[in-house]
Amino acid sequence: MVYHTTHEHGIPISYFYVNPLLSIPNLKLTMSNYLKTFTITNNCSFTVWAAAIPGGGQQLNQGQTWFINASSGTMGRIWARTGCKFNEYGQGSCQTGDCNGQLKCQTYGSPPNTLAEYTLSQNNYSDFFDMSLVEGFNVPMQFSSISNLCTRDISCVSDIIGQCPIALQAPGGCNNPCEVFKTDQYCCTSSNSSCEPTKLSGFFKNRCPDAYSYPKHDQTSTFTCPAGTNYTVVFCPEPILTKTIASSMTECLRNSTITIPLAKITVVAPASRVATSSFMFLCQNNNNLC
């Protein structure tokens, strides 16, 4: 057995070899232990181009699913790309998450992109998984398992893009401050750096507490599952029933309802244009959004 451990975003990364012909007490080495399935589903109302290292890439229209397999000892990541155009040879570009212009990714994606990260069958034969915003945010995500023995499922479904600080805004996403400022304060590049959370990293953590928000985040955002577990990754895991409107005008029909947290306002006057400011609202008329 060869064994070596390092860390990335708090995940133990181990490389080891075990001869499957050896008899190890209390450990069943079957083929199910060696090959795990990741079920990747696009629940967004728009097309995404799913990517995985290892795994490659696949266009997913709304409701479509892609399956990839990974063996024990694999360290990988899964993300969504948006705003992509590819030719018949699988070459092109994406607005977010682009991997050197290839449909079938061989390299990590470019920020901003929401990441699902995993390391399979490591210490004590457990899997480690996390969600990371260290490279920014582009699509809401849920990372879950089929086992009830896991720590728990994790997700990031907040309106990060709509609330993104001006300094971090990017086409199609919200950058992490390291990508923007490239300083030790945000990137934790110095070996002597204590690398504490910042106000900008706190923006991500407050909205997605399950996820890593800066490079040397503590391991409270790393979760575990028994070895042999299969996983699911869902982009846009729950429908967005609210709209963020900033200083805009919205037309509501007669007798329609605007729902504001802790309050409901019913418009009984003839149809008119209602001014709104920066708040979340849902305008319904016969179950249709207006």
C-alpha positions as CSV (number, residue, x, y, z in Angstrom):
1,M,0.0,0.0,0.0
2,V,1.3,3.4,-1.0
3,Y,-0.3,6.4,0.8
4,H,0.1,10.1,0.5
5,T,-2.1,13.0,1.6
6,T,-2.3,16.6,0.7
7,H,-5.2,19.1,0.8
8,E,-7.2,21.3,-1.6
9,H,-10.0,23.5,-0.2
10,G,-9.9,21.4,3.0
11,I,-10.4,18.1,1.2
12,P,-7.9,15.3,2.1
13,I,-6.5,14.2,-1.2
14,S,-4.9,10.7,-1.0
15,Y,-3.2,8.5,-3.5
16,F,-3.0,4.8,-2.6
17,Y,-2.9,1.4,-4.2
18,V,-4.5,-1.7,-2.7
19,N,-4.2,-5.1,-4.3
20,P,-7.8,-6.2,-4.7
21,L,-6.7,-9.8,-4.5
22,L,-5.5,-9.4,-0.9
23,S,-7.8,-10.5,1.9
24,I,-8.4,-7.5,4.2
25,P,-10.5,-8.2,7.3
26,N,-13.8,-6.3,7.6
27,L,-13.4,-4.8,4.1
28,K,-15.2,-6.1,1.1
29,L,-13.5,-5.0,-2.1
30,T,-16.1,-5.5,-4.8
31,M,-16.5,-3.9,-8.2
32,S,-19.2,-1.6,-6.7
33,N,-16.5,-0.1,-4.5
34,Y,-14.4,0.8,-7.5
35,L,-16.9,2.5,-9.7
36,K,-19.3,5.3,-8.5
37,T,-21.9,7.0,-10.6
38,F,-22.5,10.8,-10.6
39,T,-26.0,11.7,-12.0
40,I,-25.8,15.3,-13.3
41,T,-29.2,17.0,-14.1
42,N,-30.0,20.4,-15.5
43,N,-33.1,21.8,-13.8
44,C,-32.4,25.4,-15.1
45,S,-34.8,27.0,-17.5
46,F,-31.8,27.5,-19.9
47,T,-29.2,25.2,-21.4
48,V,-26.0,24.5,-19.6
49,W,-22.9,22.7,-20.7
50,A,-22.0,20.4,-17.8
51,A,-18.3,19.7,-17.3
52,A,-16.4,17.3,-15.2
53,I,-12.7,16.5,-14.5
54,P,-12.5,13.6,-15.0
55,G,-15.5,13.1,-17.3
56,G,-15.3,15.7,-20.1
57,G,-18.4,17.6,-21.0
58,Q,-22.0,17.4,-22.2
59,Q,-24.7,19.9,-23.4
60,L,-27.8,19.6,-21.1
61,N,-31.0,21.3,-22.1
62,Q,-33.6,21.8,-19.4
63,G,-34.5,18.5,-17.8
64,Q,-31.7,16.5,-19.3
65,T,-29.3,14.3,-17.4
66,W,-25.7,13.1,-17.9
67,F,-24.1,10.2,-16.1
68,I,-20.4,9.9,-15.4
69,N,-18.4,7.2,-13.5
70,A,-15.4,7.6,-11.2
71,S,-13.3,5.0,-9.6
72,S,-12.0,4.8,-6.0
73,G,-9.1,7.2,-5.3
74,T,-10.4,9.7,-7.9
75,M,-10.3,13.4,-7.1
76,G,-12.6,15.5,-9.3
77,R,-14.8,18.4,-9.8
78,I,-18.1,19.1,-11.6
79,W,-19.5,22.4,-12.8
80,A,-21.8,24.1,-15.2
81,R,-20.8,26.3,-18.2
82,T,-23.1,28.9,-19.6
83,G,-23.4,31.0,-22.7
84,C,-21.5,28.4,-24.8
85,K,-21.2,28.0,-28.6
86,F,-19.4,25.0,-30.1
87,N,-18.8,23.9,-33.7
88,E,-19.2,20.4,-35.1
89,Y,-15.7,19.6,-33.8
90,G,-16.5,20.4,-30.2
91,Q,-14.5,23.6,-30.3
92,G,-15.8,27.0,-29.2
93,S,-16.1,29.1,-26.1
94,C,-18.3,29.7,-23.0
95,Q,-19.1,32.9,-21.1
96,T,-18.6,31.1,-17.7
97,G,-16.7,28.0,-16.8
98,D,-14.9,27.7,-20.2
99,C,-12.2,25.0,-20.4
100,N,-9.9,26.1,-23.1
101,G,-12.7,26.2,-25.7
102,Q,-13.4,22.5,-25.6
103,L,-16.8,20.8,-25.3
104,K,-15.1,17.8,-23.7
105,C,-13.1,19.4,-20.9
106,Q,-9.6,18.2,-20.2
107,T,-8.7,21.2,-18.0
108,Y,-10.5,23.0,-15.2
109,G,-13.0,25.8,-16.1
110,S,-12.3,29.5,-15.9
111,P,-14.0,31.6,-13.2
112,P,-16.6,32.3,-12.3
113,N,-18.1,28.9,-11.8
114,T,-19.8,27.1,-8.9
115,L,-17.9,23.9,-8.1
116,A,-18.9,20.5,-6.8
117,E,-15.6,18.8,-5.6
118,Y,-15.0,15.2,-4.4
119,T,-12.4,12.8,-3.4
120,L,-13.4,9.1,-3.3
121,S,-12.5,6.3,-0.9
122,Q,-9.9,8.1,1.3
123,N,-9.1,8.1,5.0
124,N,-11.0,5.3,6.7
125,Y,-12.4,4.4,3.3
126,S,-14.7,7.4,3.3
127,D,-15.6,9.8,0.5
128,F,-15.1,13.6,1.0
129,F,-17.2,16.1,-0.9
130,D,-17.8,19.9,-0.9
131,M,-19.1,22.8,-2.8
132,S,-16.8,25.7,-3.5
133,L,-17.3,29.3,-4.4
134,V,-13.5,29.9,-4.3
135,E,-13.7,30.4,-8.1
136,G,-16.9,32.4,-8.0
137,F,-20.5,31.6,-8.8
138,N,-22.5,31.1,-12.0
139,V,-25.3,28.6,-11.4
140,P,-27.2,27.4,-8.3
141,M,-26.3,23.9,-7.4
142,Q,-27.2,20.9,-5.1
143,F,-24.7,18.1,-4.4
144,S,-26.3,15.1,-2.7
145,S,-26.0,11.4,-2.3
146,I,-28.2,8.3,-2.4
147,S,-26.9,7.2,1.1
148,N,-28.6,8.0,4.4
149,L,-25.2,7.5,6.1
150,C,-23.6,10.7,4.7
151,T,-23.1,13.8,6.7
152,R,-25.9,15.6,4.7
153,D,-26.7,17.0,1.3
154,I,-25.4,20.5,0.5
155,S,-26.5,23.3,-1.8
156,C,-26.1,26.9,-2.9
157,V,-29.3,28.3,-4.3
158,S,-29.1,32.0,-3.2
159,D,-29.4,34.8,-5.7
160,I,-25.7,35.4,-5.8
161,I,-25.6,37.0,-9.2
162,G,-28.5,39.4,-8.5
163,Q,-26.9,40.5,-5.3
164,C,-23.2,40.4,-6.4
165,P,-21.1,43.4,-5.2
166,I,-20.2,45.8,-8.0
167,A,-16.5,45.0,-7.7
168,L,-17.1,41.3,-8.2
169,Q,-19.7,41.4,-11.0
170,A,-18.8,39.4,-14.2
171,P,-20.7,38.6,-17.3
172,G,-22.9,35.6,-16.4
173,G,-21.7,35.3,-12.9
174,C,-20.1,36.7,-9.7
175,N,-16.3,36.5,-9.3
176,N,-14.6,35.5,-6.1
177,P,-12.4,38.5,-4.8
178,C,-9.2,36.5,-5.4
179,E,-9.9,36.5,-9.2
180,V,-10.5,40.3,-9.2
181,F,-7.8,41.6,-6.8
182,K,-5.2,38.8,-6.9
183,T,-3.7,39.8,-3.5
184,D,-2.6,37.6,-0.7
185,Q,-5.5,38.9,1.5
186,Y,-8.0,37.2,-0.8
187,C,-5.9,34.5,-2.5
188,C,-3.9,33.2,0.5
189,T,-0.8,32.7,-1.6
190,S,1.8,33.5,1.1
191,S,2.9,30.6,3.3
192,N,3.0,33.0,6.2
193,S,-0.5,34.3,5.6
194,S,-3.1,33.6,8.3
195,C,-5.7,34.1,5.5
196,E,-8.7,35.2,7.5
197,P,-12.2,35.6,6.0
198,T,-13.0,39.0,4.6
199,K,-16.1,41.1,4.1
200,L,-16.2,40.0,0.4
201,S,-15.7,36.3,1.2
202,G,-18.4,36.7,3.8
203,F,-20.8,37.8,1.1
204,F,-20.6,34.2,-0.3
205,K,-20.6,32.5,3.0
206,N,-23.6,34.3,4.4
207,R,-25.7,33.3,1.3
208,C,-24.3,29.8,0.9
209,P,-23.1,28.5,4.3
210,D,-22.5,25.0,3.0
211,A,-19.8,26.2,0.5
212,Y,-16.2,27.2,0.8
213,S,-15.8,31.0,0.3
214,Y,-12.0,31.5,0.3
215,P,-8.9,29.3,-0.4
216,K,-8.0,28.4,3.2
217,H,-11.4,28.1,4.6
218,D,-11.7,25.7,7.6
219,Q,-13.0,22.2,7.1
220,T,-16.5,22.9,8.4
221,S,-17.5,22.9,4.7
222,T,-16.2,19.4,4.0
223,F,-18.6,16.5,4.2
224,T,-18.3,12.8,4.2
225,C,-20.0,9.7,2.8
226,P,-19.2,6.0,3.0
227,A,-17.1,4.6,0.2
228,G,-19.1,3.2,-2.6
229,T,-21.8,6.0,-2.5
230,N,-23.3,7.3,-5.7
231,Y,-24.0,11.0,-6.0
232,T,-26.3,13.5,-7.8
233,V,-25.5,17.1,-8.9
234,V,-28.4,19.3,-9.9
235,F,-28.1,22.7,-11.5
236,C,-30.9,25.1,-10.4
237,P,-32.2,22.5,-7.9
238,E,-35.3,24.5,-7.0
239,P,-37.4,26.8,-9.2
240,I,-36.8,30.5,-8.7
241,L,-40.3,31.8,-7.9
242,T,-39.1,35.3,-7.2
243,K,-37.6,38.0,-9.3
244,T,-35.1,40.7,-8.1
245,I,-36.1,44.0,-9.5
246,A,-34.0,47.1,-9.0
247,S,-35.7,50.5,-9.6
248,S,-38.0,49.0,-12.3
249,M,-41.6,49.2,-13.3
250,T,-43.8,46.1,-13.3
251,E,-47.3,45.8,-14.7
252,C,-49.8,43.9,-12.6
253,L,-53.2,42.9,-13.7
254,R,-56.4,43.9,-11.9
255,N,-57.0,41.8,-8.7
256,S,-53.5,40.2,-8.9
257,T,-51.4,39.7,-5.8
258,I,-47.9,40.9,-4.9
259,T,-46.3,38.8,-2.2
260,I,-43.7,40.5,-0.1
261,P,-42.1,38.7,3.0
262,L,-44.6,38.9,5.9
263,A,-47.1,40.9,3.8
264,K,-49.5,40.6,0.8
265,I,-50.8,43.5,-1.2
266,T,-53.8,43.0,-3.5
267,V,-54.1,45.4,-6.4
268,V,-57.8,46.2,-6.7
269,A,-57.5,49.3,-8.9
270,P,-57.5,49.0,-12.7
271,A,-54.3,47.6,-14.3
272,S,-51.5,50.1,-13.9
273,R,-47.8,50.2,-13.6
274,V,-46.5,49.8,-10.1
275,A,-43.1,51.1,-9.2
276,T,-40.8,48.8,-7.2
277,S,-37.4,49.2,-5.6
278,S,-34.8,46.6,-4.7
279,F,-36.8,43.9,-3.0
280,M,-37.9,40.4,-3.8
281,F,-41.5,40.0,-5.0
282,L,-43.8,37.6,-6.6
283,C,-46.7,38.8,-8.7
284,Q,-49.4,36.3,-9.4
285,N,-52.6,36.3,-11.4
286,N,-54.3,33.0,-11.9
287,N,-51.0,31.3,-11.0
288,N,-49.1,33.2,-13.7
289,L,-46.2,35.3,-13.0
290,C,-46.5,38.9,-14.3
